[in-house]
Amino acid sequence: MRALVVEDDQRLRSLVVRSLTRVGLACDEASRVAEADESLGIHQYDLLVLDRRLPDGDGLAICKRARSNGFTNSILMLTALDDPESTVEGLSEAPTITWASPSTWTFWPPGRARSCAATSGGRPPSSPAAS
């Protein structure tokens, strides 16, 4: 399974990537909209993890473009925008995303993100015992 993590804060991006890697996802990273769009044009992903506020745009725009280009897998929005209006805006634009604001981050362990990727069509990596 493969994830694209788009977050401009290096520390947070590294934390998310480390956490997802520990549960078996291969992760690509981007810190800008342009980098994310380039990666989405090259690779197939089982999970997108997107920040809303990026230096060159909005993660919601990445989400909308991905959906309009046929991306049907899970999208997790990581954002500090936890007001109801921002949540409704995000869910209205792409109703299949999952919204994780600071108030809900403690409820989103890496295993849940792995589960989102797996239910999107990705397959969990084989365990060593199965090989």
VMD Tcl script that builds the backbone (N, CA, C; Angstrom):
set m [mol new atoms 393]
animate dup $m
set s [atomselect $m all]
$s set {name element resname resid chain x y z} {
  {N N MET 1 A 0.842 -1.177 0.000}
  {CA C MET 1 A 0.000 0.000 0.000}
  {C C MET 1 A 0.885 1.236 0.000}
  {N N ARG 2 A 0.407 2.267 -0.673}
  {CA C ARG 2 A 1.203 3.477 -0.840}
  {C C ARG 2 A 0.370 4.702 -0.478}
  {N N ALA 3 A 0.986 5.625 0.263}
  {CA C ALA 3 A 0.326 6.858 0.675}
  {C C ALA 3 A 1.128 8.056 0.216}
  {N N LEU 4 A 0.420 9.140 -0.065}
  {CA C LEU 4 A 1.052 10.429 -0.320}
  {C C LEU 4 A 0.698 11.329 0.847}
  {N N VAL 5 A 1.718 11.832 1.539}
  {CA C VAL 5 A 1.532 12.721 2.682}
  {C C VAL 5 A 1.932 14.124 2.246}
  {N N VAL 6 A 0.947 15.034 2.255}
  {CA C VAL 6 A 1.174 16.419 1.824}
  {C C VAL 6 A 0.997 17.318 3.042}
  {N N GLU 7 A 2.109 17.808 3.560}
  {CA C GLU 7 A 2.124 18.636 4.773}
  {C C GLU 7 A 3.346 19.529 4.709}
  {N N ASP 8 A 3.171 20.833 4.916}
  {CA C ASP 8 A 4.307 21.743 4.813}
  {C C ASP 8 A 5.138 21.813 6.090}
  {N N ASP 9 A 4.603 21.416 7.205}
  {CA C ASP 9 A 5.360 21.397 8.450}
  {C C ASP 9 A 6.214 20.127 8.467}
  {N N GLN 10 A 7.524 20.290 8.347}
  {CA C GLN 10 A 8.445 19.153 8.231}
  {C C GLN 10 A 8.327 18.196 9.403}
  {N N ARG 11 A 8.226 18.718 10.622}
  {CA C ARG 11 A 8.153 17.839 11.798}
  {C C ARG 11 A 6.891 16.995 11.776}
  {N N LEU 12 A 5.764 17.614 11.467}
  {CA C LEU 12 A 4.505 16.874 11.430}
  {C C LEU 12 A 4.502 15.868 10.281}
  {N N ARG 13 A 5.012 16.291 9.118}
  {CA C ARG 13 A 5.074 15.374 7.976}
  {C C ARG 13 A 5.938 14.161 8.300}
  {N N SER 14 A 7.074 14.378 8.914}
  {CA C SER 14 A 7.959 13.272 9.291}
  {C C SER 14 A 7.292 12.334 10.284}
  {N N LEU 15 A 6.562 12.890 11.240}
  {CA C LEU 15 A 5.851 12.081 12.228}
  {C C LEU 15 A 4.793 11.213 11.554}
  {N N VAL 16 A 4.015 11.806 10.647}
  {CA C VAL 16 A 2.968 11.053 9.945}
  {C C VAL 16 A 3.603 9.956 9.096}
  {N N VAL 17 A 4.652 10.293 8.360}
  {CA C VAL 17 A 5.317 9.306 7.499}
  {C C VAL 17 A 5.893 8.166 8.332}
  {N N ARG 18 A 6.569 8.488 9.431}
  {CA C ARG 18 A 7.118 7.430 10.298}
  {C C ARG 18 A 6.013 6.526 10.816}
  {N N SER 19 A 4.915 7.127 11.242}
  {CA C SER 19 A 3.802 6.341 11.791}
  {C C SER 19 A 3.193 5.426 10.739}
  {N N LEU 20 A 2.987 5.939 9.551}
  {CA C LEU 20 A 2.399 5.129 8.482}
  {C C LEU 20 A 3.357 4.046 8.012}
  {N N THR 21 A 4.638 4.355 7.974}
  {CA C THR 21 A 5.642 3.377 7.575}
  {C C THR 21 A 5.688 2.211 8.564}
  {N N ARG 22 A 5.535 2.518 9.837}
  {CA C ARG 22 A 5.552 1.469 10.870}
  {C C ARG 22 A 4.426 0.461 10.698}
  {N N VAL 23 A 3.307 0.894 10.111}
  {CA C VAL 23 A 2.186 -0.040 9.932}
  {C C VAL 23 A 2.130 -0.586 8.514}
  {N N GLY 24 A 3.206 -0.393 7.745}
  {CA C GLY 24 A 3.325 -1.075 6.473}
  {C C GLY 24 A 3.037 -0.286 5.218}
  {N N LEU 25 A 2.808 1.016 5.321}
  {CA C LEU 25 A 2.575 1.799 4.113}
  {C C LEU 25 A 3.889 2.371 3.597}
  {N N ALA 26 A 4.057 2.365 2.290}
  {CA C ALA 26 A 5.156 3.086 1.662}
  {C C ALA 26 A 4.651 4.512 1.465}
  {N N CYS 27 A 5.466 5.490 1.818}
  {CA C CYS 27 A 5.006 6.879 1.777}
  {C C CYS 27 A 5.865 7.751 0.872}
  {N N ASP 28 A 5.180 8.556 0.073}
  {CA C ASP 28 A 5.817 9.642 -0.651}
  {C C ASP 28 A 5.436 10.914 0.087}
  {N N GLU 29 A 6.282 11.932 -0.024}
  {CA C GLU 29 A 6.056 13.172 0.706}
  {C C GLU 29 A 6.020 14.359 -0.240}
  {N N ALA 30 A 5.227 15.358 0.152}
  {CA C ALA 30 A 5.187 16.632 -0.561}
  {C C ALA 30 A 4.905 17.718 0.455}
  {N N SER 31 A 5.437 18.910 0.195}
  {CA C SER 31 A 5.189 20.032 1.095}
  {C C SER 31 A 4.434 21.163 0.394}
  {N N ARG 32 A 4.166 20.983 -0.894}
  {CA C ARG 32 A 3.473 22.008 -1.679}
  {C C ARG 32 A 2.457 21.352 -2.605}
  {N N VAL 33 A 1.492 22.151 -3.025}
  {CA C VAL 33 A 0.459 21.674 -3.947}
  {C C VAL 33 A 1.090 21.173 -5.239}
  {N N ALA 34 A 2.026 21.937 -5.783}
  {CA C ALA 34 A 2.652 21.560 -7.051}
  {C C ALA 34 A 3.344 20.198 -6.957}
  {N N GLU 35 A 4.030 19.936 -5.852}
  {CA C GLU 35 A 4.690 18.642 -5.661}
  {C C GLU 35 A 3.658 17.520 -5.571}
  {N N ALA 36 A 2.571 17.778 -4.869}
  {CA C ALA 36 A 1.514 16.766 -4.732}
  {C C ALA 36 A 0.900 16.451 -6.087}
  {N N ASP 37 A 0.587 17.482 -6.860}
  {CA C ASP 37 A 0.005 17.266 -8.189}
  {C C ASP 37 A 0.946 16.458 -9.077}
  {N N GLU 38 A 2.231 16.746 -8.986}
  {CA C GLU 38 A 3.216 15.996 -9.778}
  {C C GLU 38 A 3.231 14.521 -9.367}
  {N N SER 39 A 3.254 14.256 -8.067}
  {CA C SER 39 A 3.258 12.872 -7.588}
  {C C SER 39 A 1.985 12.141 -7.986}
  {N N LEU 40 A 0.848 12.817 -7.902}
  {CA C LEU 40 A -0.418 12.192 -8.282}
  {C C LEU 40 A -0.476 11.873 -9.772}
  {N N GLY 41 A 0.272 12.621 -10.559}
  {CA C GLY 41 A 0.327 12.352 -11.988}
  {C C GLY 41 A 1.219 11.176 -12.345}
  {N N ILE 42 A 2.075 10.781 -11.415}
  {CA C ILE 42 A 3.042 9.716 -11.675}
  {C C ILE 42 A 2.659 8.396 -11.009}
  {N N HIS 43 A 2.214 8.462 -9.763}
  {CA C HIS 43 A 2.005 7.266 -8.947}
  {C C HIS 43 A 0.530 7.029 -8.642}
  {N N GLN 44 A 0.220 5.779 -8.306}
  {CA C GLN 44 A -1.107 5.396 -7.828}
  {C C GLN 44 A -1.018 5.280 -6.308}
  {N N TYR 45 A -1.972 5.861 -5.604}
  {CA C TYR 45 A -1.960 5.845 -4.144}
  {C C TYR 45 A -3.205 5.170 -3.594}
  {N N ASP 46 A -3.029 4.535 -2.447}
  {CA C ASP 46 A -4.137 3.931 -1.723}
  {C C ASP 46 A -4.719 4.911 -0.712}
  {N N LEU 47 A -3.930 5.905 -0.322}
  {CA C LEU 47 A -4.336 6.868 0.689}
  {C C LEU 47 A -3.660 8.203 0.420}
  {N N LEU 48 A -4.425 9.292 0.533}
  {CA C LEU 48 A -3.863 10.644 0.522}
  {C C LEU 48 A -4.046 11.231 1.906}
  {N N VAL 49 A -2.993 11.820 2.445}
  {CA C VAL 49 A -3.062 12.554 3.706}
  {C C VAL 49 A -2.722 13.995 3.347}
  {N N LEU 50 A -3.713 14.883 3.492}
  {CA C LEU 50 A -3.565 16.255 2.999}
  {C C LEU 50 A -3.738 17.277 4.108}
  {N N ASP 51 A -2.869 18.265 4.110}
  {CA C ASP 51 A -3.030 19.444 4.953}
  {C C ASP 51 A -3.903 20.431 4.188}
  {N N ARG 52 A -4.698 21.222 4.880}
  {CA C ARG 52 A -5.531 22.220 4.200}
  {C C ARG 52 A -4.715 23.428 3.768}
  {N N ARG 53 A -3.912 23.948 4.665}
  {CA C ARG 53 A -3.160 25.186 4.388}
  {C C ARG 53 A -1.738 24.856 3.965}
  {N N LEU 54 A -1.450 25.131 2.697}
  {CA C LEU 54 A -0.115 24.892 2.151}
  {C C LEU 54 A 0.420 26.206 1.594}
  {N N PRO 55 A 1.734 26.343 1.471}
  {CA C PRO 55 A 2.309 27.613 1.024}
  {C C PRO 55 A 1.814 28.084 -0.343}
  {N N ASP 56 A 1.492 27.149 -1.224}
  {CA C ASP 56 A 1.081 27.537 -2.578}
  {C C ASP 56 A -0.368 27.180 -2.886}
  {N N GLY 57 A -1.178 26.959 -1.843}
  {CA C GLY 57 A -2.579 26.666 -2.109}
  {C C GLY 57 A -3.246 25.915 -0.982}
  {N N ASP 58 A -4.304 25.226 -1.334}
  {CA C ASP 58 A -5.160 24.555 -0.355}
  {C C ASP 58 A -5.209 23.060 -0.644}
  {N N GLY 59 A -5.054 22.258 0.399}
  {CA C GLY 59 A -5.139 20.810 0.245}
  {C C GLY 59 A -6.495 20.353 -0.274}
  {N N LEU 60 A -7.525 21.144 -0.013}
  {CA C LEU 60 A -8.841 20.793 -0.527}
  {C C LEU 60 A -8.855 20.856 -2.053}
  {N N ALA 61 A -8.073 21.757 -2.631}
  {CA C ALA 61 A -7.966 21.831 -4.096}
  {C C ALA 61 A -7.304 20.561 -4.643}
  {N N ILE 62 A -6.306 20.040 -3.933}
  {CA C ILE 62 A -5.678 18.776 -4.332}
  {C C ILE 62 A -6.724 17.669 -4.300}
  {N N CYS 63 A -7.497 17.655 -3.244}
  {CA C CYS 63 A -8.554 16.656 -3.085}
  {C C CYS 63 A -9.536 16.717 -4.252}
  {N N LYS 64 A -10.012 17.903 -4.578}
  {CA C LYS 64 A -10.988 18.058 -5.664}
  {C C LYS 64 A -10.409 17.611 -7.002}
  {N N ARG 65 A -9.154 17.991 -7.276}
  {CA C ARG 65 A -8.524 17.581 -8.541}
  {C C ARG 65 A -8.340 16.070 -8.591}
  {N N ALA 66 A -7.906 15.489 -7.469}
  {CA C ALA 66 A -7.719 14.034 -7.430}
  {C C ALA 66 A -9.042 13.328 -7.710}
  {N N ARG 67 A -10.103 13.772 -7.075}
  {CA C ARG 67 A -11.413 13.153 -7.301}
  {C C ARG 67 A -11.871 13.340 -8.743}
  {N N SER 68 A -11.675 14.525 -9.301}
  {CA C SER 68 A -12.111 14.758 -10.686}
  {C C SER 68 A -11.280 13.961 -11.686}
  {N N ASN 69 A -10.070 13.549 -11.279}
  {CA C ASN 69 A -9.217 12.716 -12.132}
  {C C ASN 69 A -9.397 11.223 -11.870}
  {N N GLY 70 A -10.426 10.878 -11.091}
  {CA C GLY 70 A -10.750 9.469 -10.903}
  {C C GLY 70 A -10.218 8.819 -9.644}
  {N N PHE 71 A -9.579 9.565 -8.743}
  {CA C PHE 71 A -9.077 8.981 -7.492}
  {C C PHE 71 A -10.267 8.644 -6.608}
  {N N THR 72 A -10.433 7.366 -6.292}
  {CA C THR 72 A -11.584 6.937 -5.496}
  {C C THR 72 A -11.194 6.399 -4.125}
  {N N ASN 73 A -9.912 6.365 -3.831}
  {CA C ASN 73 A -9.456 5.820 -2.555}
  {C C ASN 73 A -9.615 6.839 -1.427}
  {N N SER 74 A -9.229 6.449 -0.232}
  {CA C SER 74 A -9.419 7.273 0.959}
  {C C SER 74 A -8.539 8.508 0.968}
  {N N ILE 75 A -9.104 9.565 1.527}
  {CA C ILE 75 A -8.384 10.815 1.737}
  {C C ILE 75 A -8.581 11.219 3.188}
  {N N LEU 76 A -7.478 11.504 3.871}
  {CA C LEU 76 A -7.506 11.977 5.243}
  {C C LEU 76 A -7.006 13.413 5.243}
  {N N MET 77 A -7.840 14.339 5.684}
  {CA C MET 77 A -7.445 15.740 5.786}
  {C C MET 77 A -6.927 15.983 7.195}
  {N N LEU 78 A -5.674 16.415 7.320}
  {CA C LEU 78 A -5.103 16.821 8.598}
  {C C LEU 78 A -5.065 18.338 8.601}
  {N N THR 79 A -5.752 18.948 9.537}
  {CA C THR 79 A -5.840 20.394 9.503}
  {C C THR 79 A -6.114 20.970 10.877}
  {N N ALA 80 A -5.687 22.201 11.053}
  {CA C ALA 80 A -6.018 22.935 12.273}
  {C C ALA 80 A -7.371 23.614 12.134}
  {N N LEU 81 A -7.940 23.571 10.943}
  {CA C LEU 81 A -9.246 24.187 10.704}
  {C C LEU 81 A -10.336 23.255 11.224}
  {N N ASP 82 A -10.658 23.377 12.496}
  {CA C ASP 82 A -11.645 22.466 13.071}
  {C C ASP 82 A -12.979 23.142 13.372}
  {N N ASP 83 A -13.196 24.327 12.785}
  {CA C ASP 83 A -14.485 24.974 12.970}
  {C C ASP 83 A -15.527 24.278 12.084}
  {N N PRO 84 A -16.778 24.320 12.476}
  {CA C PRO 84 A -17.811 23.607 11.711}
  {C C PRO 84 A -17.892 24.040 10.241}
  {N N GLU 85 A -17.690 25.315 9.960}
  {CA C GLU 85 A -17.783 25.784 8.573}
  {C C GLU 85 A -16.722 25.146 7.690}
  {N N SER 86 A -15.495 25.052 8.182}
  {CA C SER 86 A -14.419 24.426 7.402}
  {C C SER 86 A -14.679 22.942 7.204}
  {N N THR 87 A -15.187 22.299 8.230}
  {CA C THR 87 A -15.500 20.880 8.121}
  {C C THR 87 A -16.591 20.650 7.086}
  {N N VAL 88 A -17.653 21.452 7.153}
  {CA C VAL 88 A -18.749 21.320 6.187}
  {C C VAL 88 A -18.251 21.608 4.782}
  {N N GLU 89 A -17.408 22.632 4.623}
  {CA C GLU 89 A -16.852 22.945 3.304}
  {C C GLU 89 A -16.082 21.761 2.753}
  {N N GLY 90 A -15.231 21.167 3.559}
  {CA C GLY 90 A -14.449 20.024 3.103}
  {C C GLY 90 A -15.310 18.841 2.752}
  {N N LEU 91 A -16.271 18.528 3.602}
  {CA C LEU 91 A -17.128 17.381 3.350}
  {C C LEU 91 A -18.082 17.638 2.190}
  {N N SER 92 A -18.451 18.891 1.951}
  {CA C SER 92 A -19.316 19.222 0.816}
  {C C SER 92 A -18.573 19.078 -0.504}
  {N N GLU 93 A -17.306 19.447 -0.499}
  {CA C GLU 93 A -16.504 19.377 -1.720}
  {C C GLU 93 A -16.122 17.947 -2.064}
  {N N ALA 94 A -15.862 17.166 -1.075}
  {CA C ALA 94 A -15.422 15.783 -1.306}
  {C C ALA 94 A -15.950 14.927 -0.174}
  {N N PRO 95 A -17.190 14.483 -0.265}
  {CA C PRO 95 A -17.827 13.819 0.863}
  {C C PRO 95 A -17.199 12.513 1.311}
  {N N THR 96 A -16.258 11.982 0.568}
  {CA C THR 96 A -15.642 10.724 0.991}
  {C C THR 96 A -14.340 10.940 1.747}
  {N N ILE 97 A -14.016 12.178 2.073}
  {CA C ILE 97 A -12.807 12.406 2.858}
  {C C ILE 97 A -13.105 12.193 4.331}
  {N N THR 98 A -12.070 12.016 5.095}
  {CA C THR 98 A -12.165 11.947 6.547}
  {C C THR 98 A -11.470 13.180 7.090}
  {N N TRP 99 A -12.099 13.811 8.035}
  {CA C TRP 99 A -11.607 15.069 8.577}
  {C C TRP 99 A -10.946 14.820 9.913}
  {N N ALA 100 A -9.679 15.177 10.070}
  {CA C ALA 100 A -8.979 15.015 11.346}
  {C C ALA 100 A -8.402 16.351 11.776}
  {N N SER 101 A -9.059 16.986 12.709}
  {CA C SER 101 A -8.595 18.257 13.252}
  {C C SER 101 A -7.843 17.982 14.553}
  {N N PRO 102 A -7.200 19.007 15.131}
  {CA C PRO 102 A -6.456 18.759 16.375}
  {C C PRO 102 A -7.295 18.081 17.459}
  {N N SER 103 A -8.577 18.392 17.503}
  {CA C SER 103 A -9.421 17.794 18.534}
  {C C SER 103 A -9.667 16.306 18.283}
  {N N THR 104 A -9.417 15.810 17.072}
  {CA C THR 104 A -9.644 14.390 16.784}
  {C C THR 104 A -8.365 13.616 16.501}
  {N N TRP 105 A -7.210 14.266 16.456}
  {CA C TRP 105 A -5.970 13.572 16.114}
  {C C TRP 105 A -5.685 12.403 17.028}
  {N N THR 106 A -6.016 12.522 18.311}
  {CA C THR 106 A -5.728 11.423 19.231}
  {C C THR 106 A -6.546 10.190 18.906}
  {N N PHE 107 A -7.621 10.344 18.131}
  {CA C PHE 107 A -8.451 9.213 17.757}
  {C C PHE 107 A -8.044 8.614 16.421}
  {N N TRP 108 A -6.960 9.091 15.822}
  {CA C TRP 108 A -6.528 8.607 14.506}
  {C C TRP 108 A -5.151 7.989 14.564}
  {N N PRO 109 A -5.037 6.820 15.198}
  {CA C PRO 109 A -3.730 6.155 15.200}
  {C C PRO 109 A -3.375 5.682 13.800}
  {N N PRO 110 A -2.100 5.430 13.559}
  {CA C PRO 110 A -1.664 4.983 12.232}
  {C C PRO 110 A -2.420 3.764 11.715}
  {N N GLY 111 A -2.803 2.884 12.597}
  {CA C GLY 111 A -3.539 1.695 12.166}
  {C C GLY 111 A -4.855 2.052 11.494}
  {N N ARG 112 A -5.488 3.123 11.931}
  {CA C ARG 112 A -6.738 3.555 11.306}
  {C C ARG 112 A -6.455 4.055 9.894}
  {N N ALA 113 A -5.378 4.787 9.703}
  {CA C ALA 113 A -5.009 5.245 8.360}
  {C C ALA 113 A -4.706 4.051 7.468}
  {N N ARG 114 A -4.032 3.043 8.018}
  {CA C ARG 114 A -3.738 1.830 7.251}
  {C C ARG 114 A -5.038 1.140 6.863}
  {N N SER 115 A -5.989 1.131 7.776}
  {CA C SER 115 A -7.284 0.525 7.502}
  {C C SER 115 A -8.006 1.266 6.385}
  {N N CYS 116 A -7.928 2.605 6.393}
  {CA C CYS 116 A -8.532 3.403 5.317}
  {C C CYS 116 A -7.927 3.024 3.971}
  {N N ALA 117 A -6.612 2.893 3.937}
  {CA C ALA 117 A -5.944 2.536 2.687}
  {C C ALA 117 A -6.351 1.146 2.232}
  {N N ALA 118 A -6.432 0.218 3.158}
  {CA C ALA 118 A -6.777 -1.156 2.799}
  {C C ALA 118 A -8.202 -1.255 2.274}
  {N N THR 119 A -9.128 -0.524 2.868}
  {CA C THR 119 A -10.501 -0.593 2.415}
  {C C THR 119 A -10.715 0.171 1.126}
  {N N SER 120 A -9.726 0.969 0.728}
  {CA C SER 120 A -9.813 1.690 -0.530}
  {C C SER 120 A -9.394 0.838 -1.710}
  {N N GLY 121 A -8.922 -0.327 -1.459}
  {CA C GLY 121 A -8.502 -1.189 -2.560}
  {C C GLY 121 A -7.061 -1.623 -2.424}
  {N N GLY 122 A -6.314 -0.971 -1.525}
  {CA C GLY 122 A -4.943 -1.386 -1.283}
  {C C GLY 122 A -4.934 -2.689 -0.528}
  {N N ARG 123 A -3.880 -3.393 -0.587}
  {CA C ARG 123 A -3.769 -4.656 0.120}
  {C C ARG 123 A -2.686 -4.534 1.174}
  {N N PRO 124 A -2.982 -4.950 2.400}
  {CA C PRO 124 A -1.951 -4.918 3.421}
  {C C PRO 124 A -0.771 -5.775 2.999}
  {N N PRO 125 A 0.423 -5.388 3.389}
  {CA C PRO 125 A 1.590 -6.202 3.045}
  {C C PRO 125 A 1.489 -7.566 3.695}
  {N N SER 126 A 2.040 -8.572 3.038}
  {CA C SER 126 A 2.040 -9.923 3.598}
  {C C SER 126 A 2.872 -9.950 4.854}
  {N N SER 127 A 2.434 -10.716 5.805}
  {CA C SER 127 A 3.241 -10.878 7.006}
  {C C SER 127 A 4.378 -11.832 6.693}
  {N N PRO 128 A 5.492 -11.728 7.426}
  {CA C PRO 128 A 6.615 -12.635 7.174}
  {C C PRO 128 A 6.214 -14.100 7.301}
  {N N ALA 129 A 5.258 -14.400 8.175}
  {CA C ALA 129 A 4.838 -15.789 8.357}
  {C C ALA 129 A 4.118 -16.318 7.124}
  {N N ALA 130 A 3.482 -15.418 6.362}
  {CA C ALA 130 A 2.741 -15.846 5.180}
  {C C ALA 130 A 3.642 -16.059 3.981}
  {N N SER 131 A 4.875 -15.587 4.046}
  {CA C SER 131 A 5.780 -15.691 2.896}
  {C C SER 131 A 6.375 -17.057 2.769}
}
mol reanalyze $m
mol bondsrecalc $m
mol representation Tube
mol addrep $m
